[in-house]
């Protein structure tokens, strides 16, 4: 598996050449979106949230690569599956994983604000709507630690019934991805 930074195409996993492509313009676009939204106060924070999104995006594209290379069967939309996998992986493998996922969720939220009117293309796109991706990622973050991230549920006025489902969703997705990936991991403790 090769990661190509500065690629012309992307952000994507190219199954023909087995490369994950990350163009520079994606990084600049993410940084510009956070900057325009006045999302953070300092350049250091701007760089940090941008790198968070890049890391989450790389995990997302890695999900596509793993599905292809390992011939993993996915039911439902592959884009939703790898969104969940990326969020689960950053949370379980990185001390600041939930903050990384939160930056990615906030980018989905900012991108969702661009849509003034939904088109048929928005509905049948391979990706869920950006607002759905935002809430699904928030749900995974909350589900990973409902005590620490209770404030997210309150801020977004998510019902307690749905919040409890987020805990179940995180556990179910984590269990599923662990089961699918465990046979291929040299370090069997990495996803604990």
Backbone as a printed PyTorch tensor [residue, N CA C, xyz], in Angstrom:
tensor([[[  0.8460,  -1.1660,   0.0000],
         [  0.0000,   0.0000,   0.0000],
         [  0.8970,   1.2360,   0.0000]],

        [[  0.6000,   2.1470,  -0.8860],
         [  1.3910,   3.3720,  -1.0070],
         [  0.4780,   4.5710,  -0.7770]],

        [[  0.9630,   5.5340,   0.0020],
         [  0.2780,   6.8030,   0.1960],
         [  0.9930,   7.8310,  -0.6680]],

        [[  0.2470,   8.5310,  -1.5160],
         [  0.8390,   9.5340,  -2.3960],
         [  0.3120,  10.9040,  -1.9850]],

        [[  1.1860,  11.6860,  -1.3540],
         [  0.8300,  13.0460,  -0.9700],
         [  1.2460,  13.9820,  -2.0940]],

        [[  0.4110,  14.9680,  -2.3700],
         [  0.6870,  15.8690,  -3.4810],
         [  0.1880,  15.3170,  -4.8040]],

        [[ -0.6750,  14.2980,  -4.7390],
         [ -1.2170,  13.6820,  -5.9550],
         [ -2.1040,  14.6720,  -6.7010]],

        [[ -2.2850,  14.4230,  -7.9760],
         [ -3.1760,  15.2560,  -8.7910],
         [ -4.6380,  14.9230,  -8.5040]],

        [[ -4.9350,  13.6350,  -8.3570],
         [ -6.3000,  13.1800,  -8.1020],
         [ -6.4920,  12.9350,  -6.6170]],

        [[ -7.7180,  12.7310,  -6.2460],
         [ -7.9830,  12.3410,  -4.8650],
         [ -8.9520,  13.2930,  -4.2340]],

        [[ -9.1550,  13.1230,  -3.0660],
         [ -8.6750,  12.1660,  -2.0950],
         [ -9.3950,  10.8470,  -2.3560]],

        [[ -8.6200,   9.7700,  -2.5640],
         [ -9.2380,   8.4970,  -2.8860],
         [ -8.2430,   7.3650,  -2.7970]],

        [[ -8.8120,   6.1470,  -2.7620],
         [ -8.0200,   4.9360,  -2.9110],
         [ -8.2070,   4.4760,  -4.3400]],

        [[ -7.1160,   4.3660,  -5.0930],
         [ -7.1570,   3.9000,  -6.4710],
         [ -6.8560,   2.4050,  -6.4730]],

        [[ -7.8880,   1.5970,  -6.6900],
         [ -7.7370,   0.1420,  -6.5950],
         [ -6.8960,  -0.4420,  -7.7280]],

        [[ -6.8250,   0.2460,  -8.8590],
         [ -6.0320,  -0.2750,  -9.9770],
         [ -4.5400,  -0.2410,  -9.6730]],

        [[ -4.0850,   0.8240,  -9.0210],
         [ -2.6580,   0.9470,  -8.7230],
         [ -2.3670,   0.7520,  -7.2350]],

        [[ -3.4160,   0.4940,  -6.4550],
         [ -3.3110,   0.2540,  -5.0100],
         [ -2.5650,   1.3800,  -4.2950]],

        [[ -3.0370,   2.5920,  -4.5370],
         [ -2.4600,   3.7580,  -3.8910],
         [ -3.5580,   4.6160,  -3.2880]],

        [[ -3.2470,   5.1930,  -2.1490],
         [ -4.1270,   6.1790,  -1.5320],
         [ -3.5860,   7.5390,  -1.9210]],

        [[ -4.4080,   8.3220,  -2.5960],
         [ -3.9870,   9.6030,  -3.1550],
         [ -4.5170,  10.7540,  -2.3030]],

        [[ -3.6160,  11.6260,  -1.9070],
         [ -3.9740,  12.7820,  -1.0850],
         [ -3.4010,  14.0320,  -1.7630]],

        [[ -4.2310,  14.7820,  -2.4730],
         [ -3.7340,  15.9790,  -3.1530],
         [ -3.5100,  17.1460,  -2.1820]],

        [[ -2.5590,  17.9890,  -2.5100],
         [ -2.2880,  19.1670,  -1.6820],
         [ -3.5030,  20.0780,  -1.6010]],

        [[ -4.2630,  20.1650,  -2.7040],
         [ -5.4010,  21.0810,  -2.6910],
         [ -6.4610,  20.6790,  -1.6660]],

        [[ -6.5240,  19.3900,  -1.3120],
         [ -7.4620,  18.9650,  -0.2700],
         [ -7.0550,  19.5680,   1.0750]],

        [[ -5.7740,  19.4950,   1.3890],
         [ -5.2690,  20.0650,   2.6400],
         [ -5.5490,  21.5650,   2.6910]],

        [[ -5.2810,  22.2350,   1.5850],
         [ -5.5170,  23.6770,   1.5360],
         [ -7.0040,  24.0080,   1.6470]],

        [[ -7.8370,  23.1860,   1.0310],
         [ -9.2910,  23.3920,   1.1030],
         [ -9.7940,  23.2320,   2.5380]],

        [[ -9.3220,  22.1940,   3.2130],
         [ -9.7240,  21.9600,   4.6040],
         [ -9.2850,  23.1360,   5.4730]],

        [[ -8.0280,  23.5320,   5.3260],
         [ -7.5050,  24.6440,   6.1120],
         [ -8.2950,  25.9170,   5.8430]],

        [[ -8.5960,  26.1650,   4.5780],
         [ -9.3550,  27.3580,   4.2080],
         [-10.7600,  27.3490,   4.7780]],

        [[-11.3820,  26.1870,   4.7830],
         [-12.7470,  26.0750,   5.3130],
         [-12.7760,  26.3750,   6.8100]],

        [[-11.8230,  25.8070,   7.5570],
         [-11.7500,  26.0870,   8.9950],
         [-11.3960,  27.5510,   9.2440]],

        [[-10.4960,  28.0960,   8.4300],
         [-10.0880,  29.4960,   8.5820],
         [-11.2770,  30.4300,   8.3380]],

        [[-11.9930,  30.2160,   7.2350],
         [-13.1370,  31.0640,   6.8930],
         [-14.2370,  30.9940,   7.9480]],

        [[-14.3910,  29.8380,   8.5780],
         [-15.4230,  29.6570,   9.6000],
         [-14.9800,  30.1960,  10.9670]],

        [[-13.7220,  30.6760,  11.0260],
         [-13.1600,  31.1470,  12.3080],
         [-13.3170,  30.0670,  13.3820]],

        [[-13.0050,  28.8530,  12.9780],
         [-13.1800,  27.6610,  13.8080],
         [-12.2080,  27.6400,  14.9870]],

        [[-11.0130,  28.2020,  14.7900],
         [ -9.9870,  28.2280,  15.8340],
         [ -9.4040,  29.6360,  15.9230]],

        [[ -8.5920,  29.8450,  16.9570],
         [ -8.0560,  31.1830,  17.2130],
         [ -6.6350,  31.4080,  16.6940]],

        [[ -5.8440,  30.3440,  16.6080],
         [ -4.4340,  30.5210,  16.2580],
         [ -4.0620,  29.6890,  15.0330]],

        [[ -2.9450,  30.0600,  14.4230],
         [ -2.4350,  29.2800,  13.2860],
         [ -2.0740,  27.8710,  13.7200]],

        [[ -1.5420,  27.7360,  14.9090],
         [ -1.1800,  26.4090,  15.4310],
         [ -2.4280,  25.5290,  15.5470]],

        [[ -3.5110,  26.0920,  16.0640],
         [ -4.7630,  25.3410,  16.1660],
         [ -5.3170,  25.0110,  14.7820]],

        [[ -5.1890,  25.9510,  13.8420],
         [ -5.6490,  25.7260,  12.4730],
         [ -4.8940,  24.5640,  11.8430]],

        [[ -3.5880,  24.5540,  12.0310],
         [ -2.7760,  23.4520,  11.5250],
         [ -3.1990,  22.1410,  12.1860]],

        [[ -3.4480,  22.1850,  13.4870],
         [ -3.8350,  20.9740,  14.2200],
         [ -5.1410,  20.3660,  13.7360]],

        [[ -6.1870,  21.1880,  13.5970],
         [ -7.4760,  20.6330,  13.1540],
         [ -7.4040,  20.1680,  11.7050]],

        [[ -6.5910,  20.8420,  10.9030],
         [ -6.4130,  20.4020,   9.5170],
         [ -5.7530,  19.0340,   9.4830]],

        [[ -4.7140,  18.8530,  10.2900],
         [ -4.0360,  17.5590,  10.3390],
         [ -4.9420,  16.4680,  10.9080]],

        [[ -5.8310,  16.8480,  11.8320],
         [ -6.8260,  15.8910,  12.3350],
         [ -7.6720,  15.3550,  11.1810]],

        [[ -8.1630,  16.2660,  10.3520],
         [ -9.0110,  15.8580,   9.2250],
         [ -8.2160,  14.9990,   8.2440]],

        [[ -6.9680,  15.3670,   8.0010],
         [ -6.1330,  14.5740,   7.0950],
         [ -5.9730,  13.1630,   7.6510]],

        [[ -5.7150,  13.0530,   8.9580],
         [ -5.5580,  11.7230,   9.5570],
         [ -6.8450,  10.9060,   9.4460]],

        [[ -7.9760,  11.5200,   9.7500],
         [ -9.2620,  10.8080,   9.6390],
         [ -9.5130,  10.4010,   8.1890]],

        [[ -9.2090,  11.2860,   7.2650],
         [ -9.4140,  10.9920,   5.8400],
         [ -8.5060,   9.8540,   5.3810]],

        [[ -7.2760,   9.8350,   5.8380],
         [ -6.3700,   8.7340,   5.4860],
         [ -6.9010,   7.4020,   6.0200]],

        [[ -7.4470,   7.4130,   7.2230],
         [ -8.0590,   6.1870,   7.7570],
         [ -9.2790,   5.7840,   6.9230]],

        [[-10.0450,   6.7590,   6.4880],
         [-11.2060,   6.4870,   5.6350],
         [-10.7540,   5.7950,   4.3410]],

        [[ -9.7560,   6.3700,   3.6910],
         [ -9.2700,   5.7840,   2.4310],
         [ -8.5870,   4.4370,   2.6750]],

        [[ -7.9290,   4.2930,   3.8210],
         [ -7.3530,   3.0050,   4.1910],
         [ -8.4570,   1.9550,   4.2950]],

        [[ -9.6190,   2.3680,   4.7990],
         [-10.7620,   1.4580,   4.8630],
         [-11.1350,   0.9290,   3.4870]],

        [[-11.1850,   1.8180,   2.5010],
         [-11.4690,   1.3710,   1.1300],
         [-10.3990,   0.3890,   0.6590]],

        [[ -9.1460,   0.7050,   0.9490],
         [ -8.0420,  -0.1650,   0.5330],
         [ -8.1490,  -1.5390,   1.1920]],

        [[ -8.4300,  -1.5730,   2.4740],
         [ -8.5480,  -2.8520,   3.1790],
         [ -9.7030,  -3.6810,   2.6270]],

        [[-10.8200,  -3.0360,   2.3660],
         [-11.9650,  -3.7490,   1.7950],
         [-11.5790,  -4.3740,   0.4600]],

        [[-10.8360,  -3.6190,  -0.3460],
         [-10.4390,  -4.1100,  -1.6620],
         [ -9.3660,  -5.1960,  -1.5600]],

        [[ -8.2960,  -4.9080,  -0.8720],
         [ -7.1520,  -5.8210,  -0.8300],
         [ -7.4790,  -7.1060,  -0.0730]],

        [[ -8.2070,  -6.9850,   1.0350],
         [ -8.5270,  -8.1620,   1.8480],
         [ -9.8420,  -8.8140,   1.4300]],

        [[-10.5130,  -8.2290,   0.4650],
         [-11.7900,  -8.7360,  -0.0310],
         [-12.8060,  -8.8760,   1.1130]],

        [[-12.9200,  -7.8140,   1.8950],
         [-13.8410,  -7.7850,   3.0270],
         [-15.2450,  -7.4870,   2.5160]],

        [[-16.1820,  -8.2970,   2.9370],
         [-17.5710,  -8.1010,   2.5420],
         [-18.2030,  -7.0330,   3.4210]],

        [[-18.8270,  -6.0700,   2.7790],
         [-19.5060,  -4.9780,   3.4720],
         [-20.9640,  -4.9930,   3.0450]],

        [[-21.8450,  -4.8780,   4.0160],
         [-23.2510,  -4.7060,   3.6760],
         [-23.5870,  -3.2350,   3.8820]],

        [[-24.3960,  -2.6920,   3.0350],
         [-24.7130,  -1.2660,   3.1080],
         [-23.7300,  -0.4610,   2.2820]],

        [[-23.7650,   0.8370,   2.4760],
         [-22.9120,   1.7350,   1.7010],
         [-21.4670,   1.6530,   2.2030]],

        [[-20.5610,   1.4020,   1.2920],
         [-19.1530,   1.2980,   1.6640],
         [-18.6500,   2.5880,   2.2830]],

        [[-19.1000,   3.7210,   1.7720],
         [-18.6520,   5.0090,   2.3210],
         [-19.0310,   5.1470,   3.7900]],

        [[-20.2330,   4.7280,   4.1540],
         [-20.6430,   4.7780,   5.5590],
         [-19.8080,   3.8120,   6.3930]],

        [[-19.5500,   2.6400,   5.8410],
         [-18.7580,   1.6410,   6.5630],
         [-17.3570,   2.1610,   6.8610]],

        [[-16.7130,   2.7730,   5.8640],
         [-15.3450,   3.2460,   6.1040],
         [-15.3200,   4.5300,   6.9290]],

        [[-16.3890,   5.3190,   6.9040],
         [-16.4830,   6.4450,   7.8450],
         [-16.4580,   5.8980,   9.2750]],

        [[-17.2710,   4.8830,   9.5210],
         [-17.3170,   4.2780,  10.8510],
         [-15.9910,   3.6530,  11.2380]],

        [[-15.3540,   2.9640,  10.2820],
         [-14.0680,   2.3420,  10.5680],
         [-13.0130,   3.3930,  10.8850]],

        [[-12.9790,   4.4660,  10.0940],
         [-11.9910,   5.5260,  10.3170],
         [-12.1720,   6.1380,  11.7010]],

        [[-13.4080,   6.4170,  12.0590],
         [-13.6800,   7.0150,  13.3650],
         [-13.2860,   6.0530,  14.4800]],

        [[-13.6700,   4.7940,  14.3490],
         [-13.3290,   3.7920,  15.3550],
         [-11.8130,   3.6540,  15.4840]],

        [[-11.1060,   3.5790,  14.3610],
         [ -9.6500,   3.4080,  14.4130],
         [ -8.9440,   4.5920,  15.0660]],

        [[ -9.3160,   5.8070,  14.6920],
         [ -8.6250,   6.9510,  15.3050],
         [ -8.9220,   7.0240,  16.8010]],

        [[-10.1280,   6.6650,  17.1950],
         [-10.4720,   6.7010,  18.6180],
         [ -9.6980,   5.6340,  19.3930]],

        [[ -9.6210,   4.4290,  18.8510],
         [ -9.0000,   3.3280,  19.5870],
         [ -7.4720,   3.3000,  19.5020]],

        [[ -6.8970,   3.9570,  18.5260],
         [ -5.4430,   3.8330,  18.3390],
         [ -4.6690,   5.1210,  18.6020]],

        [[ -5.3410,   6.1710,  19.0280],
         [ -4.6680,   7.4440,  19.2040],
         [ -5.1690,   8.0940,  20.4940]],

        [[ -4.2680,   8.5930,  21.3130],
         [ -4.6740,   9.2200,  22.5740],
         [ -5.6330,  10.3870,  22.3610]],

        [[ -5.4830,  11.0930,  21.2610],
         [ -6.3690,  12.2230,  20.9640],
         [ -7.3560,  11.8660,  19.8500]],

        [[ -7.6320,  10.5780,  19.7160],
         [ -8.4710,  10.1050,  18.6260],
         [ -9.8580,  10.7070,  18.5730]],

        [[-10.4760,  10.9030,  19.7330],
         [-11.8150,  11.4960,  19.7400],
         [-11.7780,  12.9350,  19.2540]],

        [[-10.7130,  13.6580,  19.5790],
         [-10.5780,  15.0370,  19.1010],
         [-10.3230,  15.0530,  17.5860]],

        [[ -9.5770,  14.0700,  17.0940],
         [ -9.3610,  13.9430,  15.6530],
         [-10.7090,  13.7230,  14.9610]],

        [[-11.4840,  12.7960,  15.5050],
         [-12.7980,  12.4980,  14.9260],
         [-13.7250,  13.7150,  15.0220]],

        [[-13.6230,  14.4700,  16.1150],
         [-14.4540,  15.6550,  16.2760],
         [-14.1200,  16.7110,  15.2200]],

        [[-12.8460,  16.8760,  14.9110],
         [-12.4650,  17.8120,  13.8370],
         [-13.0500,  17.3640,  12.5050]],

        [[-12.9980,  16.0490,  12.2330],
         [-13.5710,  15.5320,  10.9880],
         [-15.0810,  15.7640,  10.9580]],

        [[-15.7370,  15.5180,  12.0810],
         [-17.1880,  15.7470,  12.1560],
         [-17.5080,  17.2120,  11.8930]],

        [[-16.7270,  18.0930,  12.4940],
         [-16.9850,  19.5250,  12.3080],
         [-16.7660,  19.9500,  10.8590]],

        [[-15.8230,  19.3150,  10.1750],
         [-15.6640,  19.6100,   8.7440],
         [-16.9020,  19.1680,   7.9710]],

        [[-17.4390,  17.9830,   8.2900],
         [-18.6810,  17.5380,   7.6330],
         [-19.7840,  18.5580,   7.8630]],

        [[-19.8630,  19.0900,   9.0820],
         [-20.8790,  20.0860,   9.4060],
         [-20.6960,  21.3430,   8.5600]],

        [[-19.4490,  21.8140,   8.4570],
         [-19.1740,  23.0060,   7.6350],
         [-19.5080,  22.7500,   6.1700]],

        [[-19.1770,  21.5600,   5.6700],
         [-19.4860,  21.2330,   4.2760],
         [-20.9960,  21.1420,   4.0630]],

        [[-21.7080,  20.6530,   5.0650],
         [-23.1570,  20.5540,   4.9650],
         [-23.8210,  21.9160,   4.8410]],

        [[-23.2080,  22.9320,   5.4360],
         [-23.7670,  24.2800,   5.3510],
         [-23.7200,  24.8420,   3.9340]],

        [[-22.8990,  24.2530,   3.0550],
         [-22.8130,  24.7010,   1.6670],
         [-24.0680,  24.3840,   0.8720]],

        [[-24.7980,  23.3810,   1.2960],
         [-25.9760,  22.9460,   0.5380],
         [-27.1700,  23.7960,   0.9470]],

        [[-27.6380,  24.5680,  -0.0020],
         [-28.8000,  25.4230,   0.2530],
         [-30.0930,  24.7150,  -0.1290]],

        [[-29.9740,  23.8190,  -1.1120],
         [-31.1350,  23.0670,  -1.5770],
         [-30.6330,  21.6940,  -2.0330]],

        [[-31.2940,  20.6330,  -1.5500],
         [-30.8780,  19.2930,  -1.9170],
         [-31.3240,  18.9600,  -3.3400]],

        [[-30.4280,  18.2780,  -4.0550],
         [-30.7470,  17.8160,  -5.4000],
         [-30.8640,  16.2930,  -5.3690]],

        [[-31.3540,  15.7340,  -6.4350],
         [-31.4300,  14.2810,  -6.5490],
         [-30.0390,  13.6780,  -6.3980]],

        [[-29.0400,  14.3330,  -6.9620],
         [-27.6580,  13.8440,  -6.8740],
         [-27.1900,  13.7570,  -5.4200]],

        [[-27.5810,  14.7200,  -4.5970],
         [-27.2090,  14.6820,  -3.1800],
         [-27.7670,  13.4340,  -2.5030]],

        [[-28.9630,  13.0590,  -2.8840],
         [-29.6390,  11.9340,  -2.2400],
         [-29.0670,  10.5950,  -2.6940]],

        [[-28.7350,  10.4400,  -3.9810],
         [-28.2450,   9.1420,  -4.4440],
         [-26.7290,   9.0340,  -4.4430]],

        [[-26.0380,  10.0480,  -3.9580],
         [-24.5790,  10.0090,  -3.9110],
         [-24.1030,   8.8290,  -3.0590]],

        [[-22.9110,   8.3350,  -3.3910],
         [-22.3580,   7.2100,  -2.6390],
         [-22.0760,   7.5750,  -1.1800]],

        [[-21.8430,   8.8510,  -0.9020],
         [-21.6530,   9.3160,   0.4710],
         [-23.0040,   9.7200,   1.0430]],

        [[-23.1520,   9.5230,   2.3320],
         [-24.3270,  10.0820,   3.0010],
         [-24.1990,  11.5990,   2.9780]],

        [[-25.2870,  12.2830,   3.2670],
         [-25.2460,  13.7370,   3.3180],
         [-24.2420,  14.1840,   4.3880]],

        [[-23.5880,  15.3180,   4.1500],
         [-22.5690,  15.7910,   5.0880],
         [-23.1240,  15.9360,   6.5000]],

        [[-24.3610,  16.4080,   6.6330],
         [-24.9440,  16.5260,   7.9660],
         [-25.1340,  15.1500,   8.6100]],

        [[-25.4750,  14.1450,   7.8100],
         [-25.5810,  12.7900,   8.3460],
         [-24.2100,  12.2800,   8.7880]],

        [[-23.2000,  12.5520,   7.9910],
         [-21.8450,  12.1410,   8.3470],
         [-21.4130,  12.8350,   9.6390]],

        [[-21.7820,  14.0970,   9.8000],
         [-21.4950,  14.8410,  11.0260],
         [-22.1250,  14.1320,  12.2230]],

        [[-23.4360,  13.8910,  12.1660],
         [-24.1230,  13.2820,  13.3010],
         [-23.6570,  11.8500,  13.5520]],

        [[-23.3860,  11.0910,  12.5000],
         [-22.8990,   9.7200,  12.6950],
         [-21.5430,   9.7060,  13.3830]],

        [[-20.6710,  10.6350,  13.0240],
         [-19.3550,  10.7120,  13.6500],
         [-19.4840,  11.1660,  15.1000]],

        [[-20.3170,  12.1520,  15.3520],
         [-20.5730,  12.5950,  16.7310],
         [-21.1080,  11.4260,  17.5530]],

        [[-22.0020,  10.6630,  16.9640],
         [-22.5850,   9.5120,  17.6430],
         [-21.4970,   8.5040,  18.0280]],

        [[-20.5600,   8.2530,  17.1220],
         [-19.4610,   7.3250,  17.4190],
         [-18.5820,   7.8720,  18.5430]],

        [[-18.3010,   9.1640,  18.5110],
         [-17.4700,   9.7690,  19.5590],
         [-18.1650,   9.6120,  20.9100]],

        [[-19.4250,   9.9830,  20.9640],
         [-20.1850,   9.8470,  22.2030],
         [-20.2390,   8.3850,  22.6390]],

        [[-20.4940,   7.4990,  21.6940],
         [-20.5910,   6.0750,  22.0150],
         [-19.3040,   5.4950,  22.5670]],

        [[-18.1830,   6.0960,  22.2230],
         [-16.8940,   5.5910,  22.7130],
         [-16.6410,   5.9760,  24.1650]],

        [[-17.2440,   7.0580,  24.6320],
         [-17.0660,   7.5170,  26.0160],
         [-18.2220,   8.4570,  26.3630]],

        [[-19.3200,   7.8680,  26.7740],
         [-20.5430,   8.6460,  26.9940],
         [-20.4250,   9.6310,  28.1470]],

        [[-19.5340,   9.3980,  29.0780],
         [-19.3520,  10.3350,  30.1890],
         [-18.6040,  11.5750,  29.7170]],

        [[-17.4690,  11.3590,  29.0770],
         [-16.6480,  12.4870,  28.6360],
         [-17.3410,  13.3340,  27.5730]],

        [[-18.1320,  12.7000,  26.7050],
         [-18.7280,  13.4290,  25.5830],
         [-20.2170,  13.6790,  25.7410]],

        [[-20.7080,  13.6400,  26.9840],
         [-22.1120,  13.9610,  27.2640],
         [-22.4670,  15.3630,  26.7610]],

        [[-21.4960,  16.2690,  26.8350],
         [-21.7550,  17.6550,  26.4160],
         [-22.1460,  17.7330,  24.9370]],

        [[-21.6380,  16.8210,  24.1060],
         [-22.0090,  16.8350,  22.6850],
         [-23.4920,  16.5610,  22.5050]],

        [[-23.9910,  15.6080,  23.2570],
         [-25.4050,  15.2370,  23.1650],
         [-26.2830,  16.4070,  23.6160]],

        [[-25.8540,  17.0700,  24.6720],
         [-26.6180,  18.2210,  25.1850],
         [-26.5730,  19.3850,  24.1960]],

        [[-25.3740,  19.7080,  23.6940],
         [-25.2360,  20.8300,  22.7540],
         [-26.0690,  20.6290,  21.4960]],

        [[-26.1140,  19.4000,  21.0080],
         [-26.8110,  19.1170,  19.7540],
         [-28.2640,  18.7110,  19.9670]],

        [[-28.6880,  18.6820,  21.2310],
         [-30.0620,  18.3380,  21.5890],
         [-30.4860,  16.9840,  21.0250]],

        [[-29.5690,  16.0220,  21.1480],
         [-29.8570,  14.6510,  20.7230],
         [-30.6170,  13.9680,  21.8560]],

        [[-31.6800,  13.2820,  21.5240],
         [-32.4970,  12.6450,  22.5590],
         [-31.6920,  11.5750,  23.2940]],

        [[-32.0990,  11.2910,  24.5190],
         [-31.4040,  10.2770,  25.3140],
         [-31.5470,   8.9040,  24.6710]],

        [[-32.7110,   8.6270,  24.0590],
         [-32.8940,   7.3450,  23.3750],
         [-31.8760,   7.1870,  22.2530]],

        [[-31.6880,   8.2440,  21.4690],
         [-30.7180,   8.1740,  20.3670],
         [-29.2940,   8.0920,  20.9140]],

        [[-29.0320,   8.8040,  22.0000],
         [-27.7030,   8.7620,  22.6100],
         [-27.3570,   7.3380,  23.0510]],

        [[-28.3270,   6.6470,  23.6410],
         [-28.0920,   5.2560,  24.0440],
         [-27.8260,   4.3750,  22.8400]],

        [[-28.4880,   4.6580,  21.7280],
         [-28.2280,   3.9020,  20.5040],
         [-26.8050,   4.1630,  20.0080]],

        [[-26.2800,   5.3620,  20.2610],
         [-24.9030,   5.6730,  19.8470],
         [-23.9040,   4.7680,  20.5500]],

        [[-24.1530,   4.4920,  21.8190],
         [-23.2810,   3.5800,  22.5670],
         [-23.3220,   2.2000,  21.9260]],

        [[-24.5260,   1.7340,  21.6240],
         [-24.6790,   0.4310,  20.9580],
         [-24.0220,   0.4430,  19.5770]],

        [[-24.2050,   1.5330,  18.8390],
         [-23.6150,   1.6340,  17.4930],
         [-22.0980,   1.5440,  17.5520]],

        [[-21.4840,   2.2820,  18.4900],
         [-20.0220,   2.2430,  18.5970],
         [-19.5500,   0.8330,  18.9560]],

        [[-20.2090,   0.2080,  19.9090],
         [-19.8140,  -1.1430,  20.3220],
         [-19.9830,  -2.1410,  19.1740]],

        [[-21.0990,  -2.0310,  18.4580],
         [-21.3580,  -2.9600,  17.3580],
         [-20.3620,  -2.7670,  16.2260]],

        [[-20.1310,  -1.5030,  15.8310],
         [-19.1940,  -1.2540,  14.7440],
         [-17.7690,  -1.6460,  15.1340]],

        [[-17.3900,  -1.3490,  16.3770],
         [-16.0510,  -1.7160,  16.8360],
         [-15.8730,  -3.2270,  16.8290]],

        [[-16.8670,  -3.9270,  17.3510],
         [-16.8010,  -5.3910,  17.3880],
         [-16.7020,  -5.9690,  15.9750]],

        [[-17.5070,  -5.4220,  15.0710],
         [-17.5030,  -5.9170,  13.6860],
         [-16.1620,  -5.6770,  13.0130]],

        [[-15.6490,  -4.4420,  13.1160],
         [-14.3740,  -4.1330,  12.4630],
         [-13.2210,  -4.9070,  13.0880]],

        [[-13.2430,  -5.0630,  14.4070],
         [-12.1950,  -5.8490,  15.0670],
         [-12.1970,  -7.2840,  14.5390]],

        [[-13.3840,  -7.8450,  14.4190],
         [-13.5080,  -9.2200,  13.9390],
         [-13.0190,  -9.3450,  12.4940]],

        [[-13.3330,  -8.3420,  11.6750],
         [-12.9100,  -8.3730,  10.2780],
         [-11.3990,  -8.1630,  10.1210]],

        [[-10.8120,  -7.3110,  10.9530],
         [ -9.3960,  -6.9440,  10.7900],
         [ -8.4340,  -7.7840,  11.6200]],

        [[ -8.8940,  -8.3450,  12.7340],
         [ -8.0180,  -9.0710,  13.6580],
         [ -7.1420, -10.1370,  12.9780]],

        [[ -7.6670, -10.9390,  12.0510],
         [ -6.8210, -11.9700,  11.4390],
         [ -5.6070, -11.4070,  10.6810]],

        [[ -5.6510, -10.1450,  10.3200],
         [ -4.5930,  -9.5560,   9.5120],
         [ -3.6090,  -8.7150,  10.3280]],

        [[ -3.8620,  -8.5650,  11.6260],
         [ -3.0190,  -7.7270,  12.4630],
         [ -1.8870,  -8.5270,  13.0810]],

        [[ -0.6680,  -8.0090,  12.9780],
         [  0.4650,  -8.6420,  13.6540],
         [  0.3550,  -8.4360,  15.1580]],

        [[  0.0010,  -7.2130,  15.5590],
         [ -0.1960,  -6.8950,  16.9680],
         [ -1.6890,  -7.0410,  17.2640]],

        [[ -2.0570,  -8.1340,  17.8730],
         [ -3.4700,  -8.4290,  18.1120],
         [ -4.0950,  -7.5280,  19.1670]],

        [[ -3.2810,  -6.7590,  19.8920],
         [ -3.8160,  -5.8840,  20.9350],
         [ -4.1070,  -4.4750,  20.4450]],

        [[ -3.7820,  -4.1690,  19.2070],
         [ -3.8750,  -2.7960,  18.7030],
         [ -5.2940,  -2.2320,  18.7400]],

        [[ -6.2890,  -3.0660,  18.6110],
         [ -7.6780,  -2.5710,  18.5880],
         [ -8.4230,  -2.8380,  19.8840]],

        [[ -7.7140,  -2.9770,  20.9780],
         [ -8.3740,  -3.2060,  22.2670],
         [ -8.6700,  -1.9210,  22.9790]]])
